[in-house]
Amino acid sequence: MENEADPAAAIRRLVRWAITPPQSYAVYFLALVLVAGLSFYAGSLAPKKPSGLGPPPVSAPRN
């Protein structure tokens, strides 16, 4: 008999449930929204400004 308290069996049941057609559309949509949201969040973060480095170096001498 299969042990129902086994964590691997629970994960297998969840995956089997998630890949059936009605639920798979919802799982795909949820993953798409999650990736889009994280991409938007990562793109909206301000870059860290360096501190204490002084003025930027001059690339060409002035004439």
Secondary structure as UniProt FT lines:
FT   TURN            4..5
FT   HELIX           7..18
FT   HELIX           21..44
//
